[in-house]
Structures are given as C-alpha cells and as structure tokens.
Amino acid sequence: MSGALTVTVDGRRVQLTHLDKVLYPATGTTKGEVIDYLARIAPVLLPHARRRPVTRKRWPDGVEGQVFFQKNADASTPSWVVTHRIQHKASANDYVLVDDVATLTWLGQTATLELHVPQWRVGRTGAHLPPDRLVLDLDPGPGAGLPECAEVARLARTLLRGMGLDPIPVTSGSKGIHLYAALSADPHAAASARGAARPPSSDQVSAVAHELARHLEAEHPNLVVSDMRTSLRAGKVLVDWSQNNASKTTIAPYSLRGRERPTVAAPRTWDELDDPGLRQLTFTEVLDRVARDGDLLAGLAAGHLSHLEPTPAHLARFERLADYRAKRDPARTPEPDVAPPPVVEPVETTPTPTFVIQEHHARRLHWDFRLERDGVLVSWALPKGEPTDPGRNHLAVQTEDHPLAYGAFAGVIPPGEYGAGEVAIWDSGTYDLEKWREGEEVIVTLHSARRGSRRLALIHTDGAHWLAHLTQPARPHPLRHPVDSALRRQLVPPSARGDDKVPQGDAAALGDVLLPMLASAATPGQVRGMRGRDAGAEWAFEMKWDGFRTLAVVERGDDGAGRARLISRTGQDQTAAFPELRALAAQVGDTLPVVLDGEIVALDEAGRPDFHRLQRRAHPQHASGEDATGRRSVDLMVFDLLRVGARDLTCEPYDERRRTLKALLDARAPIHLPPAFDGDLTAALATSRRLRLEGVMAKRRDAPYTPGRRTRQWLKLKHTRTQDVVVVGWRPLHAGEPHPDPRLAGALLLAVPGPDGALRYVGRVGTGLTDADRREAATRLAAVERATAPLDGVPRPDAQHTRWATPHLVAEVEFDGWTADGPDARLRAARWRGWRTDVAPDDITVEA
C-alpha cells in the first residue's frame, strides 16, 4: 500500500504512508510490519520507555540507506506528541517522550527503528528525577561474541547480587548483552536503608558502575576490559559503565535495531545465557515470547510504577481536589482535568517529591508555588514572587490543592475562566522536606538546575495568609542558561497584564529568553525540488552571510531612549565588542521592545564579507594594525523580525514577518536590510557566486519562526562544504623534527560529536593557517592543555607529538567531503577557516 491511510490510535489521528516500503531488505520486512510490531509490543515496551527523553535513529530509506540521528522534535512533530526540553551547555533540544501507543505509531511512520533512552525519567513538574535503574553494556571486541558476554554477565551478576541488586539480562539486538538492575522497588525505603535523605545521583550510580567494571577487569584481565579504547578490546568484553551518565542513553528494551535483520533488544532468562547457541532475537520471535512469558523485565519497573487499588487514601486525594474541580470546566479550559479514580490506576512513586513555581499573568501578575504532598500539589499564590532576601518576607496566600498533572501545565486560560491569563513554568525541581506541620509551618529545601538550591519556610499567620521566608539564599547553578520554551514563547500581551510592559525573565532582559532559529543543510533531493519554475511560490531565497549570528534587542532604557543589545547564539552579550551597531536603536521606531535576527559581518574593500577580518575585530588581542585598534568597522545584516512591542511575530509566516520588518526598519549603514532574492534557486546561486558569498539560504514562505530549533523550514546551500569542529589537540610546527617550534601550531586535531554525544576523531588540519593563526592557536590551546587525550580512536601516527586540549574550543574548516560513511569517516582535504566563538561543542551538527 503506497497511498496514505489515516488511523485513530488512543484518540489521536495518525497518517500512515508507504506501508509497503521495505525497511529490512534481507527479510523483506516492511514499514507496515514495523508499525504493527510497535503497536503489539507497546504494553511491555512503554513501561520501560515512558517519561524518558528519547533519542531516535531513523532509516527513511531502509537499513541499507542513510541513518538520521534525531534528538530534537522538528516542525513535523504532531502537536499532541509530548516533548520535554533539555537545556544543554549552549543549546536546547525538545525530546519526544514515548508515553503512549499513538506516539509509538507515529515514530514507526517516520521509520524510527531505534529508541535510545537514559536511566532517569522526567517527573510530573518537568524535574529530572534521580536514576531508577543501573545498566551495564557488555560489548564484545573483535574475536569475542555472545558466549563471552554471557560469561561476563554471570560474573557481574554475582557482584551485583552482593550489592543487593538483582540484574536481568537483555540481548541488545546488536552484538552484546545489557544488564539492568532496578535501584529500588521502594525508593523511600532504599534511601532510608542507605542512611541518606536523597537517592543516588546519576554521577554516583555511574561511579559505582565504573568501580564494578574495574573490579571485573582486575579479576579477569584476559576476558574483561573497562577502558573504551578500541586497541585494548581484541578478544575481550568491554563493560561499558558510562551509560549510567545522565547525558548518555541506552537502546530501550524491546526496541528494534537498525541492523541487517529486524532484531530486538530482548529480555532473556539466565538459563538462556547458558545455551551455547545463544543469539539475538528477531521481532517475530520476541512477540511470540511475550505472548507466552509476558514481560521478563517487569521487575525493573517496580521502582517507579505501582498499581494502586482505590484505597481510602486514594479516594481522599480525589476529594481534596473538589474545590479545584468546582472552579473549572474541562470543556472551556486547557488545564488538567480531574477524573474519578479508576479501579486500577498506574501511579508514579518518586524518590523525592517535586515542586513547581508558575508565573501566572492573571488579572494581577503573581507566582503560584506548589509542593507535591500526599498525591496532590499543595498550592500558594505569591503576589511578589519567591523571596530573595532573608530580611524581607513575602506574602503567600494558600489556594486550593491542584492535581499532580498541573505541575507540567503551561498555556493560556481563556478569558472569563477562573484565573484567566497566561501561565508559564518559572522554576521546577525536587525538594527535601524538613518540617510539615499541617496548617502551621512548612520548611523545605528546593533543588533546581535553573536557580540552584535554597531553603524556604512557610509560616501560617491567619486565614489563608502565610509568610514565605528565605532562610538560606540560593546556591546558584554554575552555568546560567536562557530560560526554557515555556517562557520563550509566552510573552504576554497587554490585555492579559493590564499594562504595556513586557514581562522580564530572571535576567531582566528580553534577549535572554530567546534563541535563534537554526537551519539544516539541504539534501540533493531538496535542491532539485527548489530548482523548478514555481519554487519561488513556496521558498524565499536570501544570500548567506559569513559572520556571527546575533539576536538584536532594542529596549527602552531608564532615560526613556531606546538601547540596543546584541546576543550571540550561545547567549553572550556582544554589544561592547561592536559599539557601532548600537545605531540600530535609532532605526526601529518608538514601539519597543523590538527583537531582530541577523548576522554581524566585516566587509572587505569590495564589500564582501570577510570572516577572518571579523575574527580579528572580535579578538583584537590576536590582531595587529588597524584591527587591533578596533577601527575596522562591522555591519549588521538584518533578515528577520521576532517581536515589535506587545506583538509576538514568531508564529507568523515568513512573508508576514518580512513585510513588517520592511515597514519597521529604517536601514542605514552600518545596519542593512538585504532583500530576499526574487527569482529561482539557480539564479540565486549564480548571484551568490558572482558576489563571492558563502551560499544561499532557502526559507519556506509559510513557516513560522521556531526559536532554538534546527528545522528543515530553513535550508542552507553552500558553495563549499564547511564543518564546525572541536579542536582536541595540536602539534607544534615541525613536530618530530630536530627543532620544533612550540610557539606555533603546525596542525590541529579535530573531532565532532558522534551519535551518542561522545566525540569522534575526524582528522587534522594544517592548510590555510597563517603564521598569525598558528601563533594564536598555540596560545589558545596551551591555555586549555590537558595531559591525556579527551577522546578515543586517534590513530597512533596522528597522536605522536600531540599536545592535548580540553574540548572547549570550536573552529570551522572547509573540506572536500568525507572519506567514508560511519564512525571511521575523516575530513578530506580540510582547510582552516577560523575560530567559531559563537558556537559551542554541543551545537555542532555533522554536515552530510
């Protein structure tokens, strides 16, 4: 069946196409059969994947075609798919949560074969809960196989049982075996038994797993290795402990694998591991086993799921929400509904309770403070927000209890409804309870990644009135990131606030709550599709500028005049580095604030962008002459508009944003509004080459602006291939010769993030570096020098004479292509372009 078919799954409409497409040529297995497997395996797969951010591996053209490694939910993701935003060092990704059969079905439609999940879950308020399971990945090296993995699994089982853990084996569907152990069936009891108030963190679990792997290696050196280096693994089994790290993932139990045959990560019995004919199982075999034996991993979920009968306590919790139900009509408000308790209800039990603080732009702006307690969210309204000064208490007004699901609510309560206005999650996390005297006193210590840990006391005074007292100021998180998507898109209109001021985030600056929209590299098929005569009706073509991406924010200062700020992709304030661009404030009118998207460029004498010149201007300590004095001017090429006053334009299509931008911006040097190219792609590329620009940007005319997301609504088409890389080491000039020069870098060693997030080596670059570049590189890298390589897999000839660097610094190179596909690919004929201080290592995407 090659046509489209729309099905309804759990009340969700999912369109299925090309069900007869063969995804596994070796067995003839089709996409339709994959979707059928996911639907049938869902009852046992979902308990082990639910509430875990999933990283997906997709094979749209089958397992013999290209694989796409996808973390972010792109614009094609249905609106009903539940996602969770994770803020990385300098970027944010919206991960899909595989919580229901409908989502599984949609994933099958997208040819997602592998689901990779972490060992921790997302709580009801969006908090990252402590890990609830430990995993060991037993991976055979060359000359070893499943029999050796089974032998190591039995050895590890003895150690784990001695620690009070009961591991369950899973043949991975690839080469090896995974061992899973639930950390506790009763998290509260486990914490008490350890003599600690808080369960172990991912770092602590990872450290224990590492020590276990080292012990196995010491006791069985001819069979086990705990070091990731491939050179040590011949004939041995790697005990990979690192997948317990909070940032790492493991193939989900019961997930398919993108191998030659449709094998599955399948739970096994310990008796099966003794079978000399042990092998990986296919999806049809796994379906038969589950029908016969049920879920062999059921005990793994006992640590976080329990099935509770409607006990008196459960019914009492439902009654506590009577006030909440009485004030809301589920048909009129998007807030979570409260249904009567069913006969059996799956309920999460968390090692530590959660809290949420929601910014609520109702008739009067206030913050709702909610603590998870006895199955509900006990709630207070804070008119002035959370106290930040121990010497000044804030009023807290107790309100009705809310359902636990409300902890994840962010949206608009319609006019006329109770609490009408916008709700955004201001902070969330877990808390330690010190004291709870019902109706009198509550003392808690809040823990959140965004705002650190702080100790609060709530003291009852009279009626519904309490005092919120800060007893211990916040210990801030070491890295400050932009606030999450709940605030980014919820800039409240005046009608919901009663004034004309834009709500400010914790940085008191609008630019800190925005991230730029990112583009994807165009595929050959997309390029062919945009060359048609009618392509201009769907796509707008702009010249691609070779500079620093920036969000330009114009706000009203204390003196009433506009002031411009420049925010980089990584959230850094660039204003002081480019003071001439403050002229923007006088060119956008009086309706403020204004948020623009653009590129800072340094033009050469012919008026073309010169990236090296821009770098020298941005870093005068590494420049000389006119660049060092800062007199070399820069320009700002503006190409998009996100906000004007109270009007949020991010949901508007490209054409409307451009029309508004043209009417708004009175562009005069150094501020420019380059026109979108009126013509087809062939002509646009020809113009770009004639002007000696980097390439062309193609943007869908009907697409909204999606902050922080890399989408296929914007496509980049470059004349030369470029790649952002992490510099992991350098070799002094003339290294290996009698007189090397440590002041100059001869070659830089490069890496990119692999599918699992770990760095993989992609070769060296030494061409294109001037003497000044070599001197600067040696200075920069010496400042972050380290004794050992920060990655595995560097060939011995390349590693000789290398001085290693902590992988913090990003650069850009030109190259002619990749030497191969897969993890062994190297850059072919790499040429140096320059440092990318506006890009972080986590932001790098590998160009196809």
Protein Blocks (a to p, Z undefined) as FASTA:
>chain_A
ZZdcdddeehiacddehklbcfblmnopafklmmmmmmmmmmmmmmmmgopacdddddfk
ojklccdddfbdcfklcfklccdddddfkbccdddddfbfklmmmmmmnopabdcddfbd
cdfkopacddfbdcddddddehiafklmmmmmmmmmmmmmmnopacddddehlmmccddd
dfbfblklmmmmnopabdcdfklmmmmmmmmmmmmmmmmmmlbccbfbfklmgoiacddf
klmpfkbccddehiacddfbdcddddddfklmmpmkbccddfklmmmmmmmnopaklmmm
mmmpccddddfklmmmmmmmmmmmmmpcfklpcbdcdddddfbdcddddfbdcddddddd
dfbdcddddddeehiacddddfkopafbfkbccdddddddddfklmmggcdddehiahia
cdddfbgcddddfbdcehkaccdddddfklopaddddddfbhjbccdddfbdcdddfbdc
dddfklmmmcccfklnopabdcddfkopaklmcccdddddddfklmmmmmpmklmmmpcc
ddddddddddddddddfkopacdddddfkopafklmmmmlmmmmmmnojbdcdddddddd
dddfkopacfklmmmmmmmmlgghjllnopaccddddfbdfbgcjbcfklpcfklmmmmm
mmmpccddfbdcddddeddfklmmmmmmmnopabdcdddfkbccdehiacfkbccddfbd
cdddddfbdcdehihiabdcfkbcfbdcdddddfkopacdebdcfehpafklmmmmmmmm
mmmgcfbdcbehiafklmgopacdddfbccddddfbdfbecjkbccehiacfbdcfkbcf
klpccdZZ
